[in-house]
Amino acid sequence: MLLTLEPDLTADQLQQIEDRLRELEVRVEKAAAGVRPIWVIRSDGGEPPAERLAAIAGVAAVLPIDAGFPLASLALRGRPSVIRCGPLDIGGRDFVLAAGPCAVETPEQMEACALATRRAGGVLFRGGSFKPRTSPYTFQGLGREGLRLHREVADRHGLLMMSEVLDREDLPAVAELADILQVGSRNMQNFPLLKAIGRLKRPVLLKRGLAATREEFLLAAEYILAGGNERVILCERGIRSFDPALRNSLDLASVVLLKEMTHLPVFVDPSHATGRRRLVAPMARAAAAVGADGLLVEIHPSPESALSDGPQALLPEDLLRLAGELADLAPVVGRRFPRPA
């Protein structure tokens, strides 16, 4: 069974709950810390009736072990979460634009992308230094050199930095420099990596897997939450379908359902969802209209020479135009977005 505890219990109150459970011959596995802890309890014999467990002072709810994703559940949390990161309140009233190149390439490219992001009203500068590519013969990223360049340019333009982490070996290097960690689609079920990120207090953007169900997506988030890291942002980036016309199929209905199922903020990545530059802005507007909390958009000053994902990258002037459209749309859906410079 799972025990959801009341928020903000003292160490003495937690010990009293644990002592009472021991009297009932129940073993405790502290699955998640944080404001509202969740404990896994097990018994070698028959488990005590749920009503006896629920009667213990400090226990908020008793759930079956297969209750799914209690830490991510909106029903248990009761209200949407707002994740504070620097000047950003992610999941609040502000609509968040995260923009930048698919891959960190050169100082000149990063300067142009950072300037475009800032002019468009973005505060979050994305870019990959460790690239998970389908082919081993394509550009794999600049690694730690790219991270340092990314950080320098972000700081120069007053932007927060988001970068992808591929494995536990690179996690300390990325966590040292990035304000927000990104877990890509291919790593959504890399459970050792998710557990390691769960032990950090750094915000993380978790992308939906190539063919993951919503439940699998939320259970991946649960791994991070169960480690004590409550600062998780979900990202819908499209799922693979039978139709080769698009890179992926953008599941905007999933955004609506996720907002009903979970308290976690939800972003949309229209760049990876479509793979086509001319479709990015329409899908970005649609994402804002259905209730997404933010966007993840790829840009490049010279998409034809990009080392990764050039066909889906917006030009800086395209991003500025999209930002103007978002500024018009945001008040209609109860959001705020700054008018671009």
VOGU-3710 file (C-alpha; in Angstrom, 3 decimals, decimal comma):
1> mlltlepdlt> 0,000/0,000/0,000  0,905/3,667/-0,350  0,492/6,152/2,471  0,180/9,824/1,554  1,138/11,941/4,547  -0,025/15,402/5,515  2,241/18,222/4,325  4,935/19,807/6,492  5,039/17,185/9,262  7,820/17,584/11,837
11> adqlqqiedr> 10,495/14,953/12,352  8,805/13,929/15,636  5,440/13,503/13,912  7,011/11,375/11,176  8,704/9,212/13,799  5,383/8,732/15,627  3,776/7,515/12,388  6,651/5,129/11,801  6,428/3,805/15,387  2,694/3,200/15,010
21> lrelevrvek> 3,233/1,316/11,748  5,878/-0,830/13,413  3,344/-1,734/16,094  1,076/-2,928/13,290  3,971/-5,097/11,997  4,312/-3,053/8,829  7,635/-2,257/7,128  8,138/1,247/5,762  9,974/2,233/2,572  10,262/6,001/2,353
31> aaagvrpiwv> 9,542/6,357/-1,338  9,359/10,126/-1,523  10,322/13,039/0,628  9,235/16,619/0,115  6,304/18,698/1,285  3,833/15,790/1,052  5,741/12,521/1,580  4,525/9,204/0,242  5,592/5,975/1,932  5,391/2,450/0,583
41> irsdggeppa> 4,367/0,003/3,309  4,651/-3,769/3,181  3,751/-6,617/5,508  4,904/-10,237/5,586  1,456/-11,205/6,806  -1,883/-9,670/5,950  -1,845/-5,884/5,644  -3,819/-3,951/8,275  -7,203/-2,675/7,080  -7,014/0,627/5,236
51> erlaaiagva> -9,277/2,309/7,801  -6,808/1,545/10,620  -3,952/3,029/8,607  -6,015/6,097/7,670  -6,798/6,683/11,368  -3,120/7,280/12,193  -2,507/10,968/12,902  -0,663/12,539/9,974  -1,824/10,041/7,312  -3,778/11,846/4,579
61> avlpidagfp> -4,740/8,919/2,346  -4,225/5,176/1,886  -3,895/3,929/-1,679  -3,311/0,543/-3,309  0,235/-0,077/-4,497  -0,974/0,085/-8,116  -2,484/3,539/-7,640  -0,356/4,776/-10,511  1,220/8,200/-10,069  0,136/9,635/-6,710
71> laslalrgrp> 2,887/12,263/-6,562  2,000/13,599/-10,008  -1,749/13,337/-9,470  -3,805/16,521/-9,506  -6,484/14,779/-7,443  -4,076/14,224/-4,538  -2,209/17,514/-4,868  -5,404/19,518/-5,168  -4,001/22,411/-7,213  -1,600/23,023/-10,132
81> svircgpldi> 2,054/23,409/-9,221  4,023/26,556/-9,993  7,754/25,935/-10,364  9,985/28,853/-9,499  13,187/29,127/-11,544  14,988/32,465/-11,372  12,509/35,106/-12,573  10,191/32,461/-14,028  7,030/31,074/-12,433  6,447/28,043/-14,640
91> ggrdfvlaag> 2,857/26,841/-14,493  1,478/30,166/-13,295  -0,231/32,877/-15,305  2,818/33,665/-17,448  3,130/31,802/-20,743  6,782/30,732/-21,116  8,741/30,734/-24,375  11,911/28,615/-24,412  13,890/28,998/-27,621  17,319/28,221/-29,001
101> pcavetpeqm> 19,114/25,906/-31,401  18,808/22,151/-31,462  22,563/21,883/-30,971  25,227/24,261/-29,680  27,584/24,806/-32,629  29,539/28,099/-32,649  29,775/31,314/-30,602  28,285/33,283/-33,511  25,322/30,930/-33,828  24,644/31,035/-30,079
111> eacalatrra> 24,867/34,843/-29,956  22,340/35,174/-32,777  19,953/32,686/-31,153  20,227/34,271/-27,702  19,535/37,734/-29,111  16,490/36,412/-30,992  15,196/34,643/-27,878  15,553/37,790/-25,782  13,931/40,043/-28,382  10,995/37,628/-28,655
121> ggvlfrggsf> 10,264/37,792/-24,922  11,838/34,467/-24,078  13,626/33,992/-20,771  14,736/30,386/-21,249  17,565/29,600/-23,704  17,640/26,004/-24,874  20,402/24,140/-26,695  21,943/20,674/-26,790  25,604/19,948/-26,056  25,096/16,179/-25,733
131> kprtspytfq> 23,046/15,008/-28,708  21,291/11,612/-28,918  21,323/11,018/-32,685  19,728/8,129/-34,546  22,873/7,592/-36,619  26,256/7,240/-34,916  27,857/9,087/-37,856  26,004/12,382/-37,369  26,988/15,320/-35,152  26,890/14,262/-31,495
141> glgreglrlh> 27,345/17,675/-29,884  30,269/19,645/-28,427  29,945/18,096/-24,979  31,319/20,064/-22,038  32,835/22,701/-24,297  29,325/23,363/-25,617  27,937/23,590/-22,086  30,450/26,287/-21,161  29,717/28,264/-24,330  25,966/27,945/-23,728
151> revadrhgll> 26,311/29,212/-20,152  28,481/32,173/-21,161  26,071/33,333/-23,865  22,995/32,818/-21,671  24,555/34,918/-18,902  25,559/37,653/-21,317  21,956/38,034/-22,470  20,310/37,556/-19,065  18,728/34,230/-20,001  18,194/31,005/-18,087
161> mmsevldred> 19,860/27,950/-19,612  18,282/24,580/-20,402  20,307/21,658/-21,739  19,741/17,939/-22,265  21,412/15,273/-20,158  21,858/11,820/-21,683  23,239/9,681/-18,879  24,294/9,644/-15,251  27,955/10,114/-16,174  27,260/13,569/-17,661
171> lpavaeladi> 24,647/14,588/-15,084  27,027/16,434/-12,702  28,488/18,523/-15,545  25,083/19,504/-16,927  23,596/20,136/-13,466  26,529/22,397/-12,557  25,822/24,808/-15,430  22,209/24,419/-16,553  19,297/26,098/-14,761  16,877/23,471/-16,112
181> lqvgsrnmqn> 17,796/19,923/-17,103  16,112/18,326/-20,100  15,401/14,608/-20,422  14,735/13,809/-24,062  12,195/11,483/-25,592  14,648/8,611/-25,980  15,495/8,762/-22,266  11,979/9,044/-20,867  12,269/5,516/-19,457  15,958/5,631/-18,563
191> fpllkaigrl> 15,065/4,831/-14,974  18,591/5,022/-13,483  18,915/8,536/-14,945  15,459/9,543/-13,679  16,313/8,282/-10,185  19,576/10,258/-10,194  17,762/13,434/-11,273  15,221/12,782/-8,526  17,994/13,242/-5,975  18,699/16,750/-7,293
201> krpvllkrgl> 16,681/19,880/-6,595  17,163/21,253/-10,106  14,084/21,799/-12,324  13,769/19,208/-15,082  11,816/19,191/-18,330  10,755/15,629/-19,172  9,763/14,890/-22,765  7,188/12,276/-23,706  8,626/9,128/-25,288  8,285/8,341/-28,987
211> aatreeflla> 5,361/5,992/-28,405  4,581/6,428/-24,716  1,078/6,405/-23,297  0,073/9,196/-20,956  0,247/6,796/-18,013  3,786/5,731/-18,941  4,706/9,415/-19,281  3,382/10,265/-15,816  4,987/7,195/-14,267  8,340/8,358/-15,664
221> aeyilaggne> 7,732/11,701/-13,949  6,839/9,759/-10,781  10,384/8,331/-10,681  11,794/11,865/-10,403  9,146/12,990/-7,919  9,661/9,879/-5,789  13,308/10,819/-5,379  12,285/14,084/-3,743  12,614/16,425/-6,750  9,220/18,109/-7,127
231> rvilcergir> 10,283/20,546/-9,874  9,164/18,553/-12,938  7,849/20,053/-16,187  6,227/17,752/-18,728  6,746/18,293/-22,459  4,491/16,918/-25,208  6,619/16,611/-28,347  4,522/14,386/-30,567  4,431/10,630/-30,936  5,421/8,372/-33,805
241> sfdpalrnsl> 2,628/7,358/-36,150  2,237/5,446/-39,412  2,135/8,651/-41,501  5,558/9,669/-42,911  4,335/13,145/-43,930  5,359/14,580/-40,553  8,197/13,797/-38,213  5,679/13,015/-35,456  1,999/13,550/-34,703  1,421/16,344/-32,197
251> dlasvvllke> -1,077/15,093/-29,607  -2,655/18,345/-28,398  -5,511/16,427/-26,784  -2,823/15,024/-24,501  -2,125/18,531/-23,202  -5,752/18,899/-22,115  -5,818/15,442/-20,537  -2,522/15,945/-18,740  -3,802/19,206/-17,239  -6,765/17,225/-15,901
261> mthlpvfvdp> -4,613/14,363/-14,581  -1,582/16,076/-13,095  -0,576/19,204/-11,213  2,697/19,435/-13,181  3,201/22,198/-15,786  2,934/21,086/-19,419  5,006/22,457/-22,305  4,702/21,673/-26,016  7,563/21,246/-28,508  6,045/22,000/-31,941
271> shatgrrrlv> 9,461/21,802/-33,626  10,036/18,094/-32,967  6,328/17,376/-33,244  6,148/18,482/-36,882  9,698/18,546/-38,236  8,643/21,271/-40,665  9,387/24,962/-40,231  6,133/26,235/-41,730  4,053/24,145/-39,300  5,801/25,222/-36,097
281> apmaraaaav> 4,018/28,557/-35,589  0,461/27,240/-36,218  1,028/24,359/-33,800  2,589/26,722/-31,267  -0,510/28,925/-31,356  -2,715/25,854/-31,029  -0,709/24,663/-28,021  -1,226/27,995/-26,279  -4,938/27,871/-27,108  -5,488/24,450/-25,501
291> gadgllveih> -3,835/25,395/-22,220  -0,109/24,598/-22,458  2,065/26,452/-19,959  4,870/27,097/-22,413  6,638/26,277/-25,668  9,981/24,786/-26,623  10,929/26,165/-30,069  14,061/25,561/-32,119  15,708/28,467/-33,961  18,854/28,925/-36,056
301> pspesalsdg> 20,317/31,901/-37,947  21,152/29,668/-40,946  18,938/26,553/-40,840  20,309/25,288/-44,166  23,750/24,871/-42,546  22,567/23,586/-39,147  24,353/20,478/-37,898  21,112/19,110/-36,435  17,398/19,472/-37,298  17,720/22,425/-39,680
311> pqallpedll> 14,393/21,812/-41,512  12,373/22,442/-38,334  14,305/25,472/-37,045  12,695/28,904/-37,240  14,682/31,904/-38,401  15,061/34,699/-35,811  12,510/36,856/-37,663  10,063/33,913/-37,647  10,390/33,661/-33,863  9,746/37,382/-33,474
321> rlageladla> 6,592/37,089/-35,582  5,406/34,100/-33,528  6,040/36,022/-30,301  3,786/38,833/-31,514  1,041/36,315/-32,211  1,462/34,796/-28,758  1,221/38,244/-27,177  -2,137/38,711/-28,940  -3,387/35,238/-28,007  -2,242/35,043/-24,385
331> pvvgrrfprp> -4,933/37,339/-22,849  -7,651/35,424/-24,660  -6,713/32,245/-22,755  -6,031/34,005/-19,447  -2,249/34,200/-19,815  0,400/36,892/-19,924  3,124/37,129/-22,559  5,263/40,222/-23,175  4,963/42,169/-26,402  8,243/41,458/-28,282
341> a> 10,800/44,206/-28,740
//
